Amino acid sequence: MNILQRVVLVVGAIFFLIVLLTAPKISIVKGTYVVPPSEKKEIAKITDLNTAIVRGVAILGTTLLIFLALREKRGTPSQSVSNPELPFNHKDGKEGLRQFCRKRIILKIINFFKEFF
């Protein structure tokens, strides 16, 4: 876990707490939900749980997506440049390997679309 992921988790937790604490207050009057006027102080106010849960899940989902997007990318172990199976020579180096991988990925995508349609 890198420093950016930790910052995202802390900020997400703060926003989650803010969302839960600032959920709208409602009152139940004869079976219906209403927002009580400010002059009626004797009516008990309760937190609207549905709104709080929806907002909380939205914050948690956003935090998770950002957390996963910022994870450290570990590269796959590269093959030896002297491997005779690769269609480029050792002078091409990393750039030749990148082009080879790009071509393979594009071919996989094309094959997928051919099979799909």
Contacts in CASP RR format, 6 or more apart in sequence:
PFRMAT RR
TARGET T0000
AUTHOR 0000-0000-0000
METHOD contacts of the structure
MODEL  1
MNILQRVVLVVGAIFFLIVLLTAPKISIVKGTYVVPPSEKKEIAKITDLN
TAIVRGVAILGTTLLIFLALREKRGTPSQSVSNPELPFNHKDGKEGLRQF
CRKRIILKIINFFKEFF
1 71 0 8 1.000
2 70 0 8 1.000
2 71 0 8 1.000
2 72 0 8 1.000
4 70 0 8 1.000
5 67 0 8 1.000
5 70 0 8 1.000
5 71 0 8 1.000
8 63 0 8 1.000
8 66 0 8 1.000
8 67 0 8 1.000
8 70 0 8 1.000
9 63 0 8 1.000
9 67 0 8 1.000
11 63 0 8 1.000
12 59 0 8 1.000
12 62 0 8 1.000
12 63 0 8 1.000
13 63 0 8 1.000
15 59 0 8 1.000
15 63 0 8 1.000
16 56 0 8 1.000
16 59 0 8 1.000
16 60 0 8 1.000
16 63 0 8 1.000
19 52 0 8 1.000
19 55 0 8 1.000
19 56 0 8 1.000
19 59 0 8 1.000
20 52 0 8 1.000
20 55 0 8 1.000
20 56 0 8 1.000
23 47 0 8 1.000
23 48 0 8 1.000
23 49 0 8 1.000
23 51 0 8 1.000
23 52 0 8 1.000
23 55 0 8 1.000
24 35 0 8 1.000
24 47 0 8 1.000
24 48 0 8 1.000
24 51 0 8 1.000
25 35 0 8 1.000
25 45 0 8 1.000
25 46 0 8 1.000
25 47 0 8 1.000
25 48 0 8 1.000
26 33 0 8 1.000
26 34 0 8 1.000
26 35 0 8 1.000
26 36 0 8 1.000
26 45 0 8 1.000
26 46 0 8 1.000
26 47 0 8 1.000
26 48 0 8 1.000
27 33 0 8 1.000
27 34 0 8 1.000
27 35 0 8 1.000
27 36 0 8 1.000
27 43 0 8 1.000
27 44 0 8 1.000
27 45 0 8 1.000
27 46 0 8 1.000
28 34 0 8 1.000
28 46 0 8 1.000
29 36 0 8 1.000
29 43 0 8 1.000
33 48 0 8 1.000
36 43 0 8 1.000
36 45 0 8 1.000
78 94 0 8 1.000
78 97 0 8 1.000
79 86 0 8 1.000
79 97 0 8 1.000
81 90 0 8 1.000
81 93 0 8 1.000
81 97 0 8 1.000
82 90 0 8 1.000
86 97 0 8 1.000
86 100 0 8 1.000
87 100 0 8 1.000
88 96 0 8 1.000
88 97 0 8 1.000
88 99 0 8 1.000
88 100 0 8 1.000
92 99 0 8 1.000
END
